[in-house]
Amino acid sequence: MPVNIDRDRGLRRAFAEELGPNVDLDIEYLDLSRYGDDEYVRDWIILLQKKYADRQVDVVIPVAADAIEFTLAHRSVVFPDAPIVFCSAGVNLANVATSEPNVTGVAYRLDFDETLRAALHLYPQADHLLVIGGVSDQDNRIHALAESFATQYEQALQVDFLVGLPMAELLDRVANVDPQTVVLMLTYNKDTSGNNYVTRDVVEKVSGVCPAPVFGLWDSLLGHGIVGGSLIEVEAQGELAGRMAARVLRGERPSEIPVAGLDANQLMFDVRQLRRWGIREDSLPDGSIRRFREPSNWERYGWLIVATGTIVLLQSGLIAILLVNRFRRRRAEQALEANQDVTRRQRDELARVNRVATVGEFSTSIAHEVNQPLSAIVSNAQAALRLLRQSPPDTEEVAAALQDIANDGNRAAGILSRVRSLARKEQPTKMPLDLNEVVREVLRLAAPDTENRGIIIHEELDGSLPAVTGDKIELQQVILNLLINATQAMQDVDLQSRQITVRTTHDTASVELEVEDRGIGLADDQLTQIFNAFYTTRPGGIGMGLSISQSIVESHGGKIWATQNVDGGATFHVSLPAASIIGSNGPGLENLAINPGGSS
């Protein structure tokens, strides 16, 4: 059940923080709510006796009413002398449990009053209260509490209960309630026909057909159809029980640890449900927690708006340059007829302006190239913030993230420097490079993102690799584009398959780089198109990265291609001439072509 998963997560987190790995935790799901007859209980007693006969149990944590009652009733034969720290007990059961020796734990309070007051405050037109619940033992206990509480609202509201109806009948009744109703969802573990349910699933179905808002009492139902309420934080209860159990394991007596959790309810609301029912957020009670708040367009698309605006401004400037160029060209043509010397000077000026105007063709490419290191800067900054919020903060990792930000800033500056060089007809920086070192720098740059995605990168670098002649920033951009494509190709595969192999090899004439992933792979028709500008296989992609990579590789006298792996995924290959083949200076700038393409 979802509540058990939530409690288990909180329990494990508490043990990890309080005691580290030095806890041997066994979990038994008794499932007494569905199979609770005497023979079944006897079988459990025998099983637990055999299983733990030769083991020292230092603390027992029974979770929820059925397990708590079972443990209290049979502790003398199953876990004799073991201290008990219960989790998620109602007030009455908590009082019974703590009347026994060596027992403490976490209790909860069903806050009907605060939940209904919040519901009527947010939905003041309601004149009808409908309470829905099941008929299991737990359902009946909660129903009895709700029924006794609801009497105080009978003067102001028409109060009705739908208890244990078969699902089809329940949904039919709910679909026809008066819209001026507030619905309170209790637990619904079993109906009168003996069918078992998960309350969260029932809430989703009820909310889907109900013409009135549904409220609840547990945060595990938030996000599944309820508007909200004064909710019990289920995961927090598990965490609190884990911390209390850790105190017992460190030597404290349960009788010295007071029962906790009764004052831990929290007003929480689903913003999506508030909008569904036309409820204003600013009408929420003070101190309310808002969940599932969708980001604004600026929060969601801010980077795209900034990038688009930058491109528009850049293109506007380049258009202005082109207009100036056109004007100067006309003046130069007129000057040619009058004076050859003037014509020569005008021709030189025209050539310079033409070189500047050529940058206009690369505006989209430039924006894309600069965006990648800027995005990396943002990602590393966010990672640094998360690390600083840890307790204690991981200063080494923060320092590494800040260094990555500095490196990315330098890389972005390098890209802009290349653009300025092109406009001023400066040669790019071509020099002999160790491709392995270029690869390692990129892998260090990409490490935070790949680790966050659960991706393992294997390095298979040829230790005897000859040098290549090229521009370091441009080759880094090629490798980074291929890594980004590989990580995006594996975002929907299971964690065990998220592996990338970066490999370098060589022969007598060339050096080859391979980036192999285990992602979704490429169809045969995609292999022939992926290097085309604006072609993309990824939703939201703009199809520029591989086109740019191809232009860079070809400007270095090399080639790039992709193949399909036999066991899934794809491999991208880059072949570059060895430095001794193309000379120490490499291809000239006049051979450098930048395609207006992008990331696939």
C-alpha positions as CSV (number, residue, x, y, z in Angstrom):
1,M,0.0,0.0,0.0
2,P,1.2,3.5,-0.7
3,V,1.1,4.5,3.0
4,N,3.4,1.5,3.8
5,I,5.9,2.6,1.1
6,D,5.8,6.2,2.6
7,R,6.4,5.0,6.1
8,D,9.1,2.6,5.0
9,R,10.9,5.4,3.2
10,G,10.8,7.7,6.3
11,L,11.9,4.8,8.6
12,R,14.9,4.0,6.4
13,R,16.0,7.6,6.1
14,A,15.9,8.1,9.8
15,F,18.1,4.9,10.4
16,A,20.5,6.0,7.7
17,E,20.9,9.5,9.2
18,E,21.0,8.4,12.9
19,L,22.9,5.1,12.7
20,G,24.4,4.9,9.2
21,P,24.8,1.4,7.7
22,N,25.0,-0.4,11.1
23,V,21.4,-1.5,11.2
24,D,20.0,-4.9,10.2
25,L,16.4,-4.2,9.3
26,D,13.9,-6.9,8.6
27,I,10.4,-6.1,7.4
28,E,7.4,-8.4,7.7
29,Y,4.1,-7.5,6.0
30,L,1.4,-9.3,8.0
31,D,-1.5,-8.3,5.7
32,L,-3.9,-8.8,8.6
33,S,-6.5,-6.4,7.2
34,R,-7.3,-8.9,4.5
35,Y,-6.4,-12.3,6.0
36,G,-7.0,-11.9,9.7
37,D,-8.6,-15.2,10.8
38,D,-7.3,-17.2,13.8
39,E,-5.6,-19.9,11.8
40,Y,-3.7,-17.2,9.7
41,V,-2.6,-15.5,12.9
42,R,-1.4,-18.8,14.4
43,D,0.6,-19.5,11.2
44,W,2.3,-16.0,11.5
45,I,3.2,-16.7,15.2
46,I,4.8,-20.0,14.3
47,L,6.7,-18.5,11.3
48,L,8.0,-15.5,13.3
49,Q,9.1,-17.8,16.2
50,K,11.1,-20.0,13.8
51,K,12.6,-17.2,11.8
52,Y,13.8,-15.2,14.8
53,A,14.5,-18.0,17.3
54,D,18.3,-17.7,17.0
55,R,18.4,-13.9,16.4
56,Q,18.6,-11.1,18.8
57,V,15.9,-8.6,18.1
58,D,16.8,-5.2,19.7
59,V,13.6,-3.3,18.9
60,V,10.3,-4.1,17.2
61,I,8.4,-1.4,15.2
62,P,4.8,-2.5,14.6
63,V,3.2,-0.2,12.0
64,A,-0.5,0.7,12.0
65,A,-3.3,-0.7,14.1
66,D,-3.4,-4.4,13.0
67,A,0.4,-4.9,13.4
68,I,0.4,-3.0,16.7
69,E,-2.4,-5.1,18.2
70,F,-0.8,-8.3,16.9
71,T,2.6,-7.4,18.5
72,L,1.1,-6.4,21.8
73,A,-1.0,-9.6,22.0
74,H,1.8,-12.0,21.1
75,R,5.0,-10.3,22.1
76,S,5.6,-12.7,25.0
77,V,5.9,-15.7,22.6
78,V,7.3,-14.0,19.5
79,F,9.5,-11.2,20.7
80,P,10.0,-11.7,24.5
81,D,11.7,-8.8,26.3
82,A,12.1,-6.8,23.0
83,P,11.3,-3.1,23.4
84,I,8.5,-1.8,21.1
85,V,8.4,1.5,19.2
86,F,5.0,1.5,17.4
87,C,4.2,3.7,14.4
88,S,0.9,5.2,13.3
89,A,-1.4,4.4,16.2
90,G,-4.6,6.2,16.9
91,V,-4.9,8.0,20.2
92,N,-6.9,5.2,22.0
93,L,-4.6,2.5,20.8
94,A,-1.5,4.5,21.7
95,N,-2.9,4.8,25.3
96,V,-3.4,1.0,25.5
97,A,0.0,0.3,24.1
98,T,1.9,2.6,26.4
99,S,0.2,1.1,29.4
100,E,2.4,-1.9,28.9
101,P,6.1,-1.9,29.9
102,N,8.9,-1.1,27.5
103,V,6.6,0.5,24.9
104,T,6.6,3.9,23.2
105,G,5.9,5.2,19.7
106,V,4.3,7.6,17.2
107,A,0.6,8.3,17.3
108,Y,-1.6,10.3,15.1
109,R,-4.7,12.5,15.5
110,L,-7.4,12.5,12.8
111,D,-8.1,16.2,12.5
112,F,-11.7,16.2,11.4
113,D,-12.4,19.6,12.8
114,E,-9.5,21.6,11.1
115,T,-10.1,19.8,7.8
116,L,-13.8,20.5,7.7
117,R,-13.4,24.1,8.9
118,A,-10.8,24.6,6.1
119,A,-13.2,22.9,3.6
120,L,-16.1,25.1,4.4
121,H,-13.9,28.2,4.4
122,L,-12.6,27.4,0.9
123,Y,-16.0,26.2,-0.4
124,P,-18.5,28.4,1.5
125,Q,-21.5,27.5,-0.8
126,A,-21.5,24.0,0.6
127,D,-24.6,22.9,2.5
128,H,-24.1,19.2,2.4
129,L,-21.3,17.0,3.9
130,L,-20.8,13.5,2.4
131,V,-18.4,11.1,4.2
132,I,-17.1,8.0,2.4
133,G,-15.4,5.0,3.9
134,G,-15.0,1.2,3.8
135,V,-15.9,-1.6,6.2
136,S,-12.6,-3.2,7.2
137,D,-11.7,-3.2,10.9
138,Q,-9.6,-0.1,10.3
139,D,-12.3,1.5,8.2
140,N,-14.9,0.9,10.9
141,R,-12.7,2.4,13.6
142,I,-12.2,5.6,11.6
143,H,-15.8,5.7,10.5
144,A,-16.9,5.5,14.2
145,L,-14.7,8.5,15.0
146,A,-16.0,10.5,12.0
147,E,-19.6,9.7,12.9
148,S,-19.3,10.9,16.4
149,F,-17.6,14.1,15.3
150,A,-20.0,14.9,12.5
151,T,-22.9,15.3,14.9
152,Q,-21.7,18.9,15.7
153,Y,-22.2,19.8,12.1
154,E,-25.7,18.5,11.7
155,Q,-27.3,21.9,12.6
156,A,-25.4,23.6,9.7
157,L,-25.1,20.8,7.1
158,Q,-26.9,17.8,5.8
159,V,-24.6,15.0,6.8
160,D,-24.6,11.6,4.9
161,F,-22.4,8.6,5.0
162,L,-21.6,6.2,2.2
163,V,-20.0,3.2,3.8
164,G,-18.7,0.0,2.1
165,L,-20.7,0.4,-1.1
166,P,-19.5,-1.8,-4.0
167,M,-17.3,0.3,-6.3
168,A,-19.8,0.7,-9.2
169,E,-22.6,1.7,-6.9
170,L,-20.3,4.1,-5.0
171,L,-19.2,5.9,-8.1
172,D,-22.8,6.1,-9.4
173,R,-23.9,7.7,-6.1
174,V,-20.9,10.1,-6.0
175,A,-21.4,11.2,-9.6
176,N,-24.9,12.4,-8.7
177,V,-24.3,14.4,-5.5
178,D,-25.3,18.0,-5.3
179,P,-22.4,20.3,-6.4
180,Q,-22.9,22.3,-3.2
181,T,-21.3,19.5,-1.2
182,V,-18.0,18.8,0.4
183,V,-16.8,15.2,0.4
184,L,-14.6,13.8,3.2
185,M,-12.7,10.7,2.2
186,L,-11.9,8.3,5.0
187,T,-10.0,4.9,4.5
188,Y,-11.6,2.5,2.0
189,N,-9.9,-0.8,2.4
190,K,-12.9,-3.2,1.9
191,D,-16.5,-3.0,0.7
192,T,-19.5,-5.0,1.9
193,S,-19.0,-7.5,-0.9
194,G,-15.6,-8.4,0.6
195,N,-13.6,-6.8,-2.2
196,N,-10.2,-5.2,-1.1
197,Y,-9.1,-1.8,-2.2
198,V,-6.3,0.7,-1.9
199,T,-7.7,4.0,-0.6
200,R,-5.6,6.1,-2.9
201,D,-7.1,4.2,-6.0
202,V,-10.6,4.8,-4.6
203,V,-9.9,8.5,-4.2
204,E,-8.7,8.9,-7.8
205,K,-11.9,7.2,-9.1
206,V,-14.2,9.2,-6.7
207,S,-12.5,12.5,-7.6
208,G,-12.8,11.8,-11.3
209,V,-16.6,11.6,-11.3
210,C,-17.5,13.8,-8.3
211,P,-19.0,17.2,-9.1
212,A,-17.9,18.5,-5.7
213,P,-14.5,18.9,-4.1
214,V,-13.0,16.0,-2.1
215,F,-11.0,16.5,1.1
216,G,-8.9,14.0,3.1
217,L,-6.9,13.3,6.2
218,W,-3.6,11.8,5.0
219,D,-0.9,13.4,2.8
220,S,-0.5,10.2,0.9
221,L,-3.8,11.0,-0.8
222,L,-2.6,14.5,-1.9
223,G,-1.9,14.6,-5.6
224,H,-4.5,11.9,-6.2
225,G,-7.7,13.8,-6.2
226,I,-8.2,15.5,-2.8
227,V,-8.1,19.2,-2.5
228,G,-6.3,18.9,0.9
229,G,-7.0,19.2,4.6
230,S,-5.3,19.0,7.9
231,L,-3.2,16.0,6.9
232,I,-1.2,13.4,8.7
233,E,2.3,13.3,7.2
234,V,2.7,9.6,6.7
235,E,6.4,9.5,5.7
236,A,7.2,11.9,8.6
237,Q,5.6,9.4,11.0
238,G,7.9,6.7,9.7
239,E,10.9,8.9,10.1
240,L,9.9,9.9,13.6
241,A,9.5,6.3,14.6
242,G,12.9,5.5,13.1
243,R,14.5,8.2,15.2
244,M,12.8,7.0,18.4
245,A,13.9,3.4,17.6
246,A,17.5,4.7,17.1
247,R,17.4,6.2,20.6
248,V,16.3,2.8,22.0
249,L,19.1,1.1,20.1
250,R,21.6,3.6,21.6
251,G,20.4,2.5,25.1
252,E,17.5,4.7,26.1
253,R,14.5,3.0,27.7
254,P,11.2,3.3,25.8
255,S,9.4,4.4,29.0
256,E,11.7,7.5,29.0
257,I,10.7,8.5,25.5
258,P,7.3,10.2,25.3
259,V,4.8,9.4,22.6
260,A,5.2,11.7,19.6
261,G,3.3,12.8,16.5
262,L,-0.1,13.9,17.9
263,D,0.6,17.6,17.0
264,A,2.2,16.9,13.6
265,N,-0.8,17.5,11.3
266,Q,-0.2,20.0,8.6
267,L,-2.6,22.0,6.4
268,M,-1.7,21.0,2.9
269,F,-3.5,21.7,-0.4
270,D,-3.1,20.6,-4.1
271,V,-2.9,23.8,-6.2
272,R,-4.2,22.0,-9.2
273,Q,-7.4,21.0,-7.4
274,L,-7.8,24.6,-6.1
275,R,-7.8,25.8,-9.7
276,R,-10.2,23.0,-10.7
277,W,-12.8,24.2,-8.2
278,G,-12.2,27.9,-8.7
279,I,-10.6,28.4,-5.2
280,R,-8.2,31.3,-4.8
281,E,-4.8,30.4,-3.4
282,D,-4.8,33.6,-1.3
283,S,-7.9,32.3,0.6
284,L,-6.0,29.4,2.1
285,P,-5.6,29.4,5.9
286,D,-2.4,30.9,7.2
287,G,0.5,28.5,7.3
288,S,-0.9,26.2,4.6
289,I,1.5,24.3,2.4
290,R,0.9,24.4,-1.4
291,R,1.8,21.4,-3.4
292,F,1.9,20.7,-7.1
293,R,2.1,24.3,-8.0
294,E,2.8,24.5,-11.7
295,P,5.6,26.9,-12.7
296,S,4.8,30.1,-14.5
297,N,5.6,30.5,-18.2
298,W,8.7,32.5,-17.2
299,E,9.8,29.8,-14.8
300,R,9.3,27.1,-17.3
301,Y,10.5,28.8,-20.5
302,G,12.6,31.6,-19.2
303,W,15.8,30.3,-20.8
304,L,14.0,29.9,-24.1
305,I,12.6,33.4,-23.9
306,V,16.1,34.8,-23.2
307,A,17.7,32.7,-25.9
308,T,15.0,33.7,-28.4
309,G,15.3,37.4,-27.5
310,T,19.1,37.2,-27.8
311,I,18.8,35.6,-31.3
312,V,16.3,38.2,-32.4
313,L,18.6,41.0,-31.2
314,L,21.6,39.4,-32.8
315,Q,19.7,38.9,-36.1
316,S,18.4,42.5,-36.0
317,G,22.0,43.8,-35.6
318,L,23.2,41.6,-38.4
319,I,20.3,42.8,-40.6
320,A,21.4,46.3,-39.9
321,I,24.9,45.4,-40.9
322,L,23.6,43.9,-44.1
323,L,21.7,47.2,-44.8
324,V,24.8,49.2,-44.1
325,N,26.7,46.8,-46.4
326,R,24.2,47.3,-49.2
327,F,24.4,51.0,-48.8
328,R,28.2,51.0,-48.9
329,R,28.2,48.7,-51.9
330,R,26.1,51.1,-53.9
331,R,28.4,54.0,-52.9
332,A,31.4,51.8,-53.9
333,E,29.8,51.1,-57.3
334,Q,29.2,54.8,-57.9
335,A,32.8,55.6,-56.8
336,L,34.2,53.0,-59.2
337,E,33.0,55.0,-62.2
338,A,34.7,58.2,-60.9
339,N,38.0,57.1,-59.6
340,Q,40.0,53.9,-59.7
341,D,41.8,54.7,-56.5
342,V,38.5,55.4,-54.7
343,T,37.2,52.2,-56.2
344,R,40.1,50.2,-54.8
345,R,39.6,51.7,-51.3
346,Q,35.8,51.0,-51.5
347,R,36.4,47.5,-52.6
348,D,38.7,46.8,-49.6
349,E,36.1,48.3,-47.2
350,L,33.3,46.3,-48.9
351,A,35.3,43.0,-48.4
352,R,35.6,43.8,-44.7
353,V,31.9,44.5,-44.3
354,N,31.1,41.3,-46.2
355,R,33.1,39.3,-43.8
356,V,31.2,40.9,-40.9
357,A,27.8,40.4,-42.6
358,T,28.6,36.7,-43.1
359,V,28.3,36.3,-39.4
360,G,24.6,36.9,-39.9
361,E,24.2,33.5,-41.5
362,F,25.6,31.9,-38.3
363,S,23.4,33.7,-35.7
364,T,21.3,30.6,-34.8
365,S,24.5,28.5,-34.5
366,I,26.2,31.0,-32.3
367,A,23.3,31.2,-30.0
368,H,23.1,27.4,-29.7
369,E,26.9,27.1,-29.1
370,V,26.9,29.7,-26.3
371,N,23.7,28.3,-24.7
372,Q,25.3,24.9,-23.9
373,P,28.1,26.2,-21.5
374,L,25.6,28.7,-20.0
375,S,23.2,25.8,-19.4
376,A,26.0,23.9,-17.8
377,I,26.8,26.9,-15.6
378,V,23.2,27.0,-14.4
379,S,23.2,23.2,-13.7
380,N,26.4,23.4,-11.7
381,A,25.1,26.4,-9.8
382,Q,22.0,24.5,-8.8
383,A,24.1,21.5,-7.8
384,A,26.2,23.7,-5.6
385,L,23.1,25.1,-3.9
386,R,21.8,21.6,-3.2
387,L,25.2,20.6,-1.8
388,L,25.3,23.7,0.4
389,R,21.9,22.9,1.8
390,Q,23.1,19.5,3.0
391,S,23.9,19.1,6.6
392,P,26.9,19.2,6.8
393,P,27.5,20.8,3.4
394,D,29.9,18.9,1.0
395,T,32.4,21.7,0.5
396,E,34.6,19.6,-1.8
397,E,31.8,18.9,-4.2
398,V,30.7,22.6,-4.0
399,A,34.3,23.6,-4.9
400,A,34.2,21.2,-7.8
401,A,30.9,22.6,-9.0
402,L,32.3,26.2,-8.8
403,Q,35.4,25.2,-10.7
404,D,33.1,23.7,-13.4
405,I,31.2,27.0,-13.6
406,A,34.5,28.8,-14.1
407,N,35.5,26.3,-16.8
408,D,32.2,26.7,-18.6
409,G,32.5,30.5,-18.4
410,N,35.9,30.2,-20.0
411,R,34.5,27.9,-22.7
412,A,31.7,30.3,-23.5
413,A,34.2,33.1,-23.7
414,G,36.3,30.9,-26.0
415,I,33.3,30.3,-28.3
416,L,32.6,34.1,-28.5
417,S,36.3,34.6,-29.2
418,R,36.1,32.3,-32.2
419,V,33.2,34.4,-33.5
420,R,35.2,37.6,-33.2
421,S,38.1,35.9,-34.9
422,L,35.9,35.0,-37.8
423,A,34.5,38.6,-38.1
424,R,38.1,40.0,-38.0
425,K,39.5,37.3,-40.3
426,E,41.7,35.8,-37.6
427,Q,42.8,32.2,-37.8
428,P,41.3,29.8,-35.3
429,T,43.8,28.4,-32.8
430,K,44.9,25.1,-34.5
431,M,47.6,23.3,-32.7
432,P,48.7,19.7,-31.9
433,L,46.4,18.2,-29.3
434,D,46.2,15.1,-27.1
435,L,42.7,13.9,-27.9
436,N,42.6,11.8,-24.8
437,E,43.2,14.9,-22.6
438,V,40.5,16.8,-24.6
439,V,38.1,13.9,-23.8
440,R,39.0,13.8,-20.2
441,E,38.3,17.6,-19.8
442,V,34.9,17.1,-21.3
443,L,34.1,14.1,-19.1
444,R,35.0,16.2,-16.1
445,L,32.7,18.9,-17.3
446,A,29.8,16.5,-17.9
447,A,30.4,14.4,-14.7
448,P,27.9,16.3,-12.5
449,D,25.0,15.9,-15.0
450,T,25.7,12.3,-15.8
451,E,26.0,11.3,-12.1
452,N,22.7,13.1,-11.4
453,R,21.1,11.1,-14.2
454,G,22.5,7.8,-12.8
455,I,24.8,7.3,-15.9
456,I,28.1,5.5,-15.7
457,I,30.8,6.5,-18.2
458,H,33.5,4.0,-19.1
459,E,36.8,5.4,-20.5
460,E,38.6,3.2,-22.9
461,L,41.3,5.6,-24.1
462,D,44.2,4.5,-26.3
463,G,47.4,5.3,-24.3
464,S,49.6,5.4,-27.5
465,L,47.3,7.9,-29.3
466,P,49.1,10.2,-31.8
467,A,48.4,13.9,-31.6
468,V,45.7,15.6,-33.8
469,T,45.9,19.1,-35.1
470,G,42.8,21.2,-34.3
471,D,41.0,23.8,-32.2
472,K,40.6,22.6,-28.7
473,I,37.3,24.4,-28.0
474,E,35.7,23.2,-31.2
475,L,36.6,19.5,-30.6
476,Q,35.4,19.8,-27.0
477,Q,32.1,21.0,-28.3
478,V,31.8,18.0,-30.7
479,I,32.5,15.5,-27.8
480,L,30.1,17.3,-25.5
481,N,27.3,17.2,-28.2
482,L,27.8,13.5,-28.5
483,L,27.7,13.0,-24.8
484,I,24.5,15.0,-24.5
485,N,22.9,13.0,-27.2
486,A,23.9,9.8,-25.5
487,T,22.5,10.9,-22.1
488,Q,19.2,12.0,-23.6
489,A,18.9,8.7,-25.5
490,M,19.0,6.9,-22.2
491,Q,16.6,9.0,-20.2
492,D,13.8,6.4,-20.5
493,V,15.8,3.2,-20.0
494,D,16.3,1.5,-16.7
495,L,19.2,2.6,-14.4
496,Q,21.2,-0.6,-14.9
497,S,21.4,0.1,-18.7
498,R,22.5,3.8,-18.3
499,Q,26.1,3.4,-19.4
500,I,28.2,5.3,-21.9
501,T,31.6,4.1,-23.3
502,V,34.0,6.7,-24.6
503,R,36.7,5.1,-26.7
504,T,39.8,6.3,-28.6
505,T,41.8,4.2,-31.1
506,H,44.2,4.9,-34.0
507,D,45.9,3.5,-37.0
508,T,48.7,4.8,-39.1
509,A,46.8,7.6,-40.7
510,S,44.0,8.6,-38.3
511,V,42.7,8.9,-34.8
512,E,39.1,7.7,-34.0
513,L,36.8,8.7,-31.2
514,E,33.7,6.6,-30.4
515,V,30.8,7.5,-28.0
516,E,28.7,4.4,-27.4
517,D,25.4,4.4,-25.5
518,R,22.8,1.8,-24.5
519,G,19.8,4.0,-25.2
520,I,16.8,3.7,-27.5
521,G,18.9,3.5,-30.6
522,L,18.2,4.9,-34.1
523,A,16.1,3.6,-36.9
524,D,17.8,3.0,-40.3
525,D,16.1,6.0,-41.8
526,Q,17.3,8.2,-38.9
527,L,20.9,7.2,-39.4
528,T,20.8,9.0,-42.8
529,Q,19.2,12.1,-41.5
530,I,20.5,12.9,-38.0
531,F,23.3,15.1,-39.3
532,N,20.9,17.3,-41.3
533,A,20.2,20.8,-39.8
534,F,17.0,21.1,-37.8
535,Y,16.4,17.3,-37.8
536,T,15.8,15.9,-34.3
537,T,14.6,12.7,-32.7
538,R,14.0,14.3,-29.3
539,P,10.8,16.1,-28.3
540,G,11.8,19.8,-27.7
541,G,15.1,19.4,-29.6
542,I,16.0,21.9,-32.3
543,G,18.2,19.6,-34.4
544,M,21.4,21.6,-34.4
545,G,24.1,19.8,-32.3
546,L,25.0,17.1,-34.8
547,S,24.9,19.4,-37.8
548,I,27.4,21.7,-36.0
549,S,29.5,18.8,-35.0
550,Q,29.7,17.6,-38.6
551,S,30.8,21.0,-39.8
552,I,33.5,21.2,-37.1
553,V,34.8,17.7,-37.8
554,E,34.9,18.3,-41.6
555,S,36.7,21.6,-41.1
556,H,39.4,19.5,-39.3
557,G,39.7,17.2,-42.3
558,G,37.8,14.4,-40.6
559,K,34.4,12.7,-40.8
560,I,31.6,11.7,-38.4
561,W,29.0,9.0,-38.7
562,A,26.7,6.8,-36.6
563,T,26.0,3.1,-36.4
564,Q,23.3,1.0,-34.6
565,N,24.6,-1.3,-31.8
566,V,23.7,-5.0,-32.0
567,D,22.6,-5.1,-28.4
568,G,20.8,-1.8,-28.4
569,G,21.7,1.9,-28.5
570,A,23.9,3.7,-31.0
571,T,27.6,4.5,-31.5
572,F,28.8,7.8,-32.9
573,H,32.3,7.7,-34.6
574,V,34.6,10.6,-35.3
575,S,37.7,10.1,-37.4
576,L,40.4,12.8,-37.5
577,P,43.7,12.8,-39.4
578,A,46.8,12.3,-37.2
579,A,48.9,15.4,-36.9
580,S,51.7,14.0,-39.1
581,I,49.2,13.5,-41.9
582,I,47.8,17.1,-42.1
583,G,50.8,19.0,-40.8
584,S,51.2,21.1,-37.7
585,N,49.0,23.9,-38.7
586,G,45.9,21.9,-39.8
587,P,43.3,23.2,-42.2
588,G,43.1,26.9,-42.8
589,L,40.2,29.0,-41.6
590,E,38.9,29.4,-45.1
591,N,37.9,25.7,-44.9
592,L,35.9,26.2,-41.7
593,A,32.1,25.8,-42.2
594,I,29.6,26.4,-39.5
595,N,26.2,25.0,-40.3
596,P,23.1,26.5,-38.7
597,G,22.2,23.1,-37.2
598,G,22.0,21.9,-33.7
599,S,21.5,19.3,-31.0
600,S,19.6,16.1,-32.0
